[in-house]
Amino acid sequence: MAVIYYSFLSFFLPFIWIWYFSRKDKHPESKFWLFMAFILGIIAAVLAYYTEDWLHPFVSENRFLKFLIFAFVEEFLKFILIWFFIFPQKVFDESIDAMIYMMFAAWGFASLENLALIIKPPELITFGPGLILFFRFLGANLLHILASALIGYGYAYMIKTRRIFPFVFSLLAGTSLHFLYNYLIISLPPGFVLVLPILWLTVLVVLNELNYLAENG
């Protein structure tokens, strides 16, 4: 029963963020395509795992470079799958949709990461599964959703203005946020305390972007 309970929490906790942010969309998306974005996020997580495993021998001696490349790999894979399978569809008919679908992909990605952590053998888990999931809810889960939302906004703005710079900037911003989170969490003992203010400042940015797209189409 415990495994079922924690598996449920692995998916439910990051969904709380999705529910909160997606309320900004005045014209909710098709549940089918939102589910597809969620599945694509899971696929992106699997692809990222094998890509990072292949890259690891080349970057293992440089922690800075490893975190930077791995952050880019994860953000790029989340985006490219949504771009290829969902953005060409007719359901992508509002600018805010780019942020919504990217966030749902992040939900799938973060959920699979949660699940992978809690199914480790007990001797490999430093803290209890519940505590791990709670801290990931406040940190890593929110990070994935915010980074993807930033990239989605950049893509939407690129479509509106027909200028590539907003997208390139947003991809770099999402990657940088992801990199900074991982680097601080792993490299510095009080890293979690340091990244929380950064994440919450980014929440304000994402909410502002969602409101802008919702009002300006």
Phi, psi and chi 1 to 4 in degrees:
 res  aa     phi    psi   chi1   chi2   chi3   chi4
   1 MET       -  -37.3  -76.2  -61.9  -65.9      -
   2 ALA   -61.5  -39.9      -      -      -      -
   3 VAL   -63.0  -43.0  173.0      -      -      -
   4 ILE   -63.4  -43.1  -64.2  174.3      -      -
   5 TYR   -62.2  -48.2  171.8   69.5      -      -
   6 TYR   -72.3  -30.0  -71.3  122.9      -      -
   7 SER   -65.4  -41.1  -63.7      -      -      -
   8 PHE   -61.4  -45.2  168.7   75.0      -      -
   9 LEU   -63.0  -32.2  -74.4 -177.5      -      -
  10 SER   -57.3  -35.1  -64.3      -      -      -
  11 PHE   -94.6  -33.1  -68.6   87.5      -      -
  12 PHE   -74.2  -43.0  176.5   73.0      -      -
  13 LEU   -59.5  -49.2  -72.1  177.3      -      -
  14 PRO   -65.9  -23.9   17.2  -28.3      -      -
  15 PHE   -64.9  -26.5  175.7   74.1      -      -
  16 ILE   -58.7  -42.0  -65.7  173.5      -      -
  17 TRP   -64.8  -42.3  -66.2  120.6      -      -
  18 ILE   -59.4  -46.5  -65.8  -64.8      -      -
  19 TRP   -59.2  -42.3  171.7   80.2      -      -
  20 TYR   -64.9  -48.7  175.8   72.8      -      -
  21 PHE   -73.3  -38.5  -72.5  117.6      -      -
  22 SER   -70.9  -12.1   62.8      -      -      -
  23 ARG   -64.3  -17.3  -68.8 -175.5  -53.3  161.7
  24 LYS   -72.5  -17.0  -61.0  -65.1 -178.0  179.4
  25 ASP   -80.1  112.4 -171.8    0.2      -      -
  26 LYS   -73.0  -19.6  -62.9  176.8 -178.5  178.0
  27 HIS  -124.0   86.4  -55.0   98.2      -      -
  28 PRO   -53.6  145.7  -25.9   35.3      -      -
  29 GLU   -79.9  164.3  -58.7  -53.1  -59.6      -
  30 SER   -59.8  131.2  158.0      -      -      -
  31 LYS   -61.0  -32.1  -70.6 -177.3  174.2   59.0
  32 PHE   -62.6  -46.6  170.3   80.0      -      -
  33 TRP   -74.7  -29.4  -73.4  105.4      -      -
  34 LEU   -65.9  -40.3  -68.3  176.4      -      -
  35 PHE   -64.9  -38.9  178.3   71.3      -      -
  36 MET   -62.0  -40.4  -74.0  -60.9  -62.1      -
  37 ALA   -62.9  -40.5      -      -      -      -
  38 PHE   -60.0  -46.1  169.6   76.4      -      -
  39 ILE   -64.4  -40.2  -65.2  -61.2      -      -
  40 LEU   -63.7  -33.2  -71.1  170.7      -      -
  41 GLY   -64.8  -39.1      -      -      -      -
  42 ILE   -64.1  -43.8  -68.3  177.1      -      -
  43 ILE   -61.8  -40.8  -65.5  171.5      -      -
  44 ALA   -60.4  -37.4      -      -      -      -
  45 ALA   -64.9  -41.0      -      -      -      -
  46 VAL   -65.3  -45.8  174.8      -      -      -
  47 LEU   -62.5  -39.4  -66.9  175.2      -      -
  48 ALA   -64.1  -39.7      -      -      -      -
  49 TYR   -59.6  -48.0  171.9   80.6      -      -
  50 TYR   -72.9  -34.2  -73.7  106.4      -      -
  51 THR   -65.6  -45.0  -57.7      -      -      -
  52 GLU   -67.8  -34.5  -69.2  169.3    4.2      -
  53 ASP   -63.9  -38.5 -174.5   59.0      -      -
  54 TRP   -70.1  -37.2  176.6   75.0      -      -
  55 LEU   -78.7  -22.6  -71.3  170.6      -      -
  56 HIS   -51.9  -45.6 -171.6  -94.7      -      -
  57 PRO   -60.2  -26.3  -23.0   34.1      -      -
  58 PHE   -82.8  -22.2  -57.0  101.5      -      -
  59 VAL  -124.5    3.2  -63.9      -      -      -
  60 SER   -63.2  -26.9   58.2      -      -      -
  61 GLU   -84.5   -9.1  -65.1 -176.9    2.8      -
  62 ASN  -123.6   96.3 -172.1  -32.6      -      -
  63 ARG   -60.4  -41.5  176.7  175.7  -74.1 -173.0
  64 PHE   -58.0  -51.0 -175.4   94.3      -      -
  65 LEU   -64.6  -39.9 -177.5   62.4      -      -
  66 LYS   -61.1  -48.3 -178.1  178.1   78.2  170.1
  67 PHE   -64.0  -37.2  -73.1  151.2      -      -
  68 LEU   -67.1  -47.2 -176.8   60.1      -      -
  69 ILE   -66.8  -42.7  -69.3  177.0      -      -
  70 PHE   -64.2  -37.6  -76.4   10.8      -      -
  71 ALA   -63.0  -43.5      -      -      -      -
  72 PHE   -64.6  -43.5  175.3   77.9      -      -
  73 VAL   -56.5  -47.5  165.0      -      -      -
  74 GLU   -66.8  -44.4  -65.6 -176.5   13.2      -
  75 GLU   -68.9  -38.1  -63.1  -51.0  -35.8      -
  76 PHE   -66.0  -43.2  176.7   77.8      -      -
  77 LEU   -65.9  -40.1  -73.6  172.6      -      -
  78 LYS   -59.0  -44.9  -80.7 -175.1  -74.6 -178.8
  79 PHE   -68.9  -48.1  169.9   75.8      -      -
  80 ILE   -64.2  -33.9 -158.5   66.5      -      -
  81 LEU   -69.5  -41.6  -70.2  177.9      -      -
  82 ILE   -66.4  -41.1  -64.0  -63.1      -      -
  83 TRP   -61.8  -39.5  174.7   80.6      -      -
  84 PHE   -78.8  -41.1 -172.2   82.0      -      -
  85 PHE   -99.3  -26.8  -70.8  102.4      -      -
  86 ILE  -114.0  -43.1  -68.0 -174.8      -      -
  87 PHE   -60.3  -29.9  -73.3  163.4      -      -
  88 PRO   -74.0  -10.8  -18.3   32.0      -      -
  89 GLN   -77.4  157.9  -52.8  -60.5  -34.8      -
  90 LYS   -67.0  -20.8  -68.0 -178.8  179.4  179.7
  91 VAL   -67.3  -19.4  -69.4      -      -      -
  92 PHE   -84.4   81.8  178.6   50.0      -      -
  93 ASP  -121.8    2.9   54.7    3.1      -      -
  94 GLU  -135.9  149.3  -66.0  179.5  -59.6      -
  95 SER   -59.6  -38.8  -63.6      -      -      -
  96 ILE   -65.0  -20.6 -165.0  173.1      -      -
  97 ASP   -59.9  -32.7  -65.2   -9.6      -      -
  98 ALA   -61.0  -41.6      -      -      -      -
  99 MET   -69.9  -41.7  -64.5 -175.6   72.3      -
 100 ILE   -63.2  -48.4  -61.8  -61.7      -      -
 101 TYR   -66.7  -37.2  -76.2  117.2      -      -
 102 MET   -65.4  -37.1  -75.3  -62.2  -61.1      -
 103 MET   -68.6  -36.3  -73.7 -169.1  -72.3      -
 104 PHE   -68.0  -35.0  -91.5   80.1      -      -
 105 ALA   -63.7  -40.2      -      -      -      -
 106 ALA   -63.6  -35.6      -      -      -      -
 107 TRP   -59.4  -47.1  173.5   31.4      -      -
 108 GLY   -62.1  -43.5      -      -      -      -
 109 PHE   -61.8  -50.6 -162.8  108.8      -      -
 110 ALA   -65.2  -36.9      -      -      -      -
 111 SER   -63.9  -42.6  -62.9      -      -      -
 112 LEU   -67.0  -38.4 -169.8   61.4      -      -
 113 GLU   -60.3  -44.3  -80.7 -168.1  -19.6      -
 114 ASN   -56.5  -49.7  -73.7  -10.9      -      -
 115 LEU   -61.8  -41.9 -168.9   61.0      -      -
 116 ALA   -61.9  -33.3      -      -      -      -
 117 LEU   -74.4  -40.7  -80.4  173.5      -      -
 118 ILE   -81.4  -15.0   65.9  162.2      -      -
 119 ILE   -92.3    4.8   62.8  174.3      -      -
 120 LYS   -63.3  154.8  -74.6 -177.4  176.5  179.9
 121 PRO   -54.5  142.8  -24.3   33.2      -      -
 122 PRO   -51.6  -35.5  -24.8   32.8      -      -
 123 GLU   -69.2  -15.2   62.5  -88.4   14.8      -
 124 LEU   -95.7   -3.2  -63.0 -179.2      -      -
 125 ILE  -100.1  114.7  -60.7  178.6      -      -
 126 THR   -68.7  -44.4  -53.7      -      -      -
 127 PHE  -113.3  169.3  -55.7  103.6      -      -
 128 GLY   -65.8  153.0      -      -      -      -
 129 PRO   -56.2  -38.9  -23.8   33.1      -      -
 130 GLY   -62.4  -42.1      -      -      -      -
 131 LEU   -68.4  -39.2 -165.6   58.1      -      -
 132 ILE   -60.0  -47.1  -71.1  174.1      -      -
 133 LEU   -66.3  -35.7  -68.9  174.7      -      -
 134 PHE   -65.3  -47.1  174.8   70.4      -      -
 135 PHE   -66.9  -34.0  -80.0  116.0      -      -
 136 ARG   -69.0  -33.7  -75.6 -173.5   61.0   80.4
 137 PHE   -60.0  -43.3  165.5   71.2      -      -
 138 LEU   -76.3  -26.0  -65.2  177.3      -      -
 139 GLY  -115.2  -85.4      -      -      -      -
 140 ALA   -61.8  -39.7      -      -      -      -
 141 ASN   -63.3  -46.9  -65.1  168.5      -      -
 142 LEU   -63.2  -40.4  179.6   57.7      -      -
 143 LEU   -55.1  -51.4  162.0   76.1      -      -
 144 HIS   -58.2  -42.9  -86.7  -67.3      -      -
 145 ILE   -68.0  -41.8  -68.8  164.6      -      -
 146 LEU   -66.9  -44.3  -68.0  175.4      -      -
 147 ALA   -61.7  -43.2      -      -      -      -
 148 SER   -67.1  -37.2  -67.4      -      -      -
 149 ALA   -63.5  -41.8      -      -      -      -
 150 LEU   -59.7  -43.7  -68.9  174.2      -      -
 151 ILE   -66.8  -40.1  -65.0  169.4      -      -
 152 GLY   -61.5  -39.6      -      -      -      -
 153 TYR   -64.4  -43.7  177.3   78.7      -      -
 154 GLY   -61.1  -39.9      -      -      -      -
 155 TYR   -66.4  -43.6 -178.2   77.0      -      -
 156 ALA   -61.5  -42.0      -      -      -      -
 157 TYR   -68.3  -33.8 -154.9   77.7      -      -
 158 MET   -64.0  -42.0 -178.7 -176.0   73.4      -
 159 ILE   -63.9  -41.0  -62.9  -61.0      -      -
 160 LYS   -68.1  -40.6  -74.2  173.3   64.6   71.5
 161 THR  -100.9  -12.5   61.8      -      -      -
 162 ARG    58.8   36.0  -63.5 -173.4  179.2 -176.3
 163 ARG  -123.2  131.9  -66.0  165.9   51.7 -150.3
 164 ILE   -79.4  -22.3 -165.8  170.9      -      -
 165 PHE   -57.0  -43.1  175.8   76.0      -      -
 166 PRO   -58.0  -37.1  -25.9   35.3      -      -
 167 PHE   -70.7  -45.4  171.4   68.4      -      -
 168 VAL   -59.5  -43.4  172.7      -      -      -
 169 PHE   -62.5  -43.4  179.4   79.3      -      -
 170 SER   -68.1  -35.9   69.9      -      -      -
 171 LEU   -64.5  -41.5 -179.2   59.7      -      -
 172 LEU   -67.0  -37.5  -67.1  175.5      -      -
 173 ALA   -66.5  -45.0      -      -      -      -
 174 GLY   -63.9  -42.0      -      -      -      -
 175 THR   -64.6  -42.4  -61.8      -      -      -
 176 SER   -64.7  -41.7  -61.7      -      -      -
 177 LEU   -61.1  -44.8  177.6   67.0      -      -
 178 HIS   -62.8  -46.1 -164.6  146.2      -      -
 179 PHE   -61.3  -47.5  158.1   75.5      -      -
 180 LEU   -61.2  -41.6 -170.3   61.3      -      -
 181 TYR   -60.1  -53.4  176.8   89.0      -      -
 182 ASN   -61.8  -42.5  -72.1  -15.9      -      -
 183 TYR   -65.6  -43.6 -170.4   79.6      -      -
 184 LEU   -69.9  -41.0  -69.9  177.4      -      -
 185 ILE   -62.8  -43.0  -75.4  -71.8      -      -
 186 ILE   -90.0  -33.7  -63.4  174.1      -      -
 187 SER   -88.4  -25.9  -60.8      -      -      -
 188 LEU  -120.1  134.4  -61.8  175.4      -      -
 189 PRO   -55.0  -45.6  -26.5   34.8      -      -
 190 PRO   -90.6   29.4   34.4  -32.2      -      -
 191 GLY   -58.0  -38.8      -      -      -      -
 192 PHE   -62.8  -39.2 -169.0   76.9      -      -
 193 VAL   -65.9  -35.3  175.9      -      -      -
 194 LEU   -72.2  -35.6  -65.4  173.2      -      -
 195 VAL   -83.1  -22.4  -63.7      -      -      -
 196 LEU   -58.1  -46.8  -78.3 -178.9      -      -
 197 PRO   -60.8  -36.1  -21.6   32.8      -      -
 198 ILE   -63.9  -44.3  -62.5  171.8      -      -
 199 LEU   -63.1  -43.1  -70.1 -179.9      -      -
 200 TRP   -71.7  -30.2  -76.0  103.6      -      -
 201 LEU   -65.6  -38.3  -76.7  173.4      -      -
 202 THR   -68.2  -32.9  -50.3      -      -      -
 203 VAL   -56.5  -44.5  166.4      -      -      -
 204 LEU   -62.7  -39.8  -62.2  178.8      -      -
 205 VAL   -62.6  -47.3  172.9      -      -      -
 206 VAL   -64.9  -41.3  167.0      -      -      -
 207 LEU   -61.8  -39.6  -72.9  173.8      -      -
 208 ASN   -64.5  -41.0 -175.7   65.5      -      -
 209 GLU   -65.9  -42.0  -68.3  174.4  -14.8      -
 210 LEU   -61.6  -44.1  -75.6  165.8      -      -
 211 ASN   -63.6  -40.7  -72.9  -30.9      -      -
 212 TYR   -61.6  -48.3  174.3   79.0      -      -
 213 LEU   -68.2  -36.6  -67.3 -178.4      -      -
 214 ALA   -64.4  -34.4      -      -      -      -
 215 GLU   -87.6  -26.5  -67.1  171.2    3.7      -
 216 ASN  -109.0   -1.1  -66.0  -81.8      -      -
 217 GLY    68.3      -      -      -      -      -
